[in-house]
Amino acid sequence: MKKKPVDEIKTENARNTVINQHKKFGKTISVNGCFGSSNIGQKAGFIAREIVKQIPNAFMRCPIAAYPEIEGPTQVLLHDDHHVVIDGCKAKCLAKSYEKMGLKVDLSYALDEHFSCEKKPGPDFDEEKMKEISEKIIKDIKEKILNE
């Protein structure tokens, strides 16, 4: 997917988001979880939310608006300097979507592979485990992205 110059982004809110966040933070980080239909997909979304609460220049973006016909939210994601993807399972649908958009994923996790989470249908949340995983990913972000 081709990144437009900021002044060519038609949606004013998206354009202002790119300008203002880069002005305030310099570099921005997109952090997204897959929000899949299984318990671990839903956990991935929770973990992404926990991370952006703790890292000021990290933001959740809209990866679903990845089609060229859709103007706005995707362009913000394309302007982020770093990308962290948290997939629920080893299918890694979200990481594959980022790659298809032409984005370099700096850190990629699958909860079943990297953190031994068991995939089950429906909700099954262990907040303590999710916060533990969040802290491990935050540590990686601080070491591998923020300490550049």
Backbone hydrogen bonds, N-H to C=O, Kabsch-Sander energy under -0.5 kcal/mol:
donor,donor_aa,acceptor,acceptor_aa,energy
8,E,5,P,-2.4
9,I,6,V,-1.6
10,K,8,E,-0.6
12,E,10,K,-0.6
15,R,11,T,-2.5
16,N,12,E,-2.8
17,T,13,N,-2.2
18,V,14,A,-2.3
19,I,15,R,-2.3
20,N,16,N,-3.0
21,Q,17,T,-2.5
22,H,18,V,-1.8
23,K,19,I,-2.1
24,K,20,N,-2.2
25,F,21,Q,-2.8
26,G,22,H,-1.9
27,K,25,F,-1.8
29,I,57,N,-2.5
30,S,82,H,-2.8
31,V,59,F,-2.2
32,N,84,V,-2.2
34,C,86,I,-1.8
35,F,41,G,-1.4
39,N,120,K,-2.9
42,Q,38,S,-1.9
43,K,39,N,-2.0
44,A,40,I,-2.0
45,G,41,G,-1.3
46,F,42,Q,-1.7
47,I,43,K,-2.7
48,A,44,A,-2.1
49,R,45,G,-1.9
50,E,46,F,-2.1
51,I,47,I,-2.2
52,V,48,A,-2.2
53,K,49,R,-1.2
54,Q,50,E,-0.8
54,Q,51,I,-1.1
55,I,51,I,-1.6
58,A,55,I,-2.0
59,F,29,I,-3.0
65,A,62,C,-0.5
66,A,64,I,-1.5
70,I,67,Y,-2.2
71,E,69,E,-0.6
75,Q,72,G,-0.8
76,V,72,G,-1.0
76,V,73,P,-0.6
77,L,73,P,-1.4
78,L,74,T,-2.5
79,H,75,Q,-1.1
79,H,76,V,-0.7
80,D,76,V,-0.5
80,D,77,L,-1.2
81,D,28,T,-1.4
82,H,28,T,-1.6
84,V,30,S,-2.9
85,V,107,L,-2.7
86,I,32,N,-2.8
87,D,85,V,-0.6
87,D,109,Y,-3.3
92,K,89,C,-2.0
96,K,92,K,-2.4
97,S,93,C,-1.9
98,Y,94,L,-2.3
99,E,95,A,-2.3
100,K,96,K,-2.3
101,M,97,S,-1.6
102,G,98,Y,-0.5
102,G,99,E,-1.3
103,L,98,Y,-2.5
105,V,103,L,-0.6
106,D,83,H,-1.8
106,D,104,K,-0.6
107,L,83,H,-1.6
109,Y,85,V,-2.3
111,L,87,D,-2.2
112,D,88,G,-1.6
114,H,110,A,-3.3
115,F,110,A,-0.6
115,F,111,L,-1.2
116,S,112,D,-0.6
117,C,111,L,-2.0
122,G,37,S,-0.8
127,E,125,F,-0.5
130,M,126,D,-2.3
131,K,127,E,-2.5
132,E,128,E,-2.0
133,I,129,K,-2.4
134,S,130,M,-2.5
135,E,131,K,-2.3
136,K,132,E,-1.7
137,I,133,I,-2.3
138,I,134,S,-2.8
139,K,135,E,-2.2
140,D,136,K,-1.8
141,I,137,I,-2.6
142,K,138,I,-2.6
143,E,139,K,-2.2
144,K,140,D,-3.3
145,I,141,I,-2.2
146,L,141,I,-2.5
147,N,142,K,-0.5
148,E,145,I,-1.1
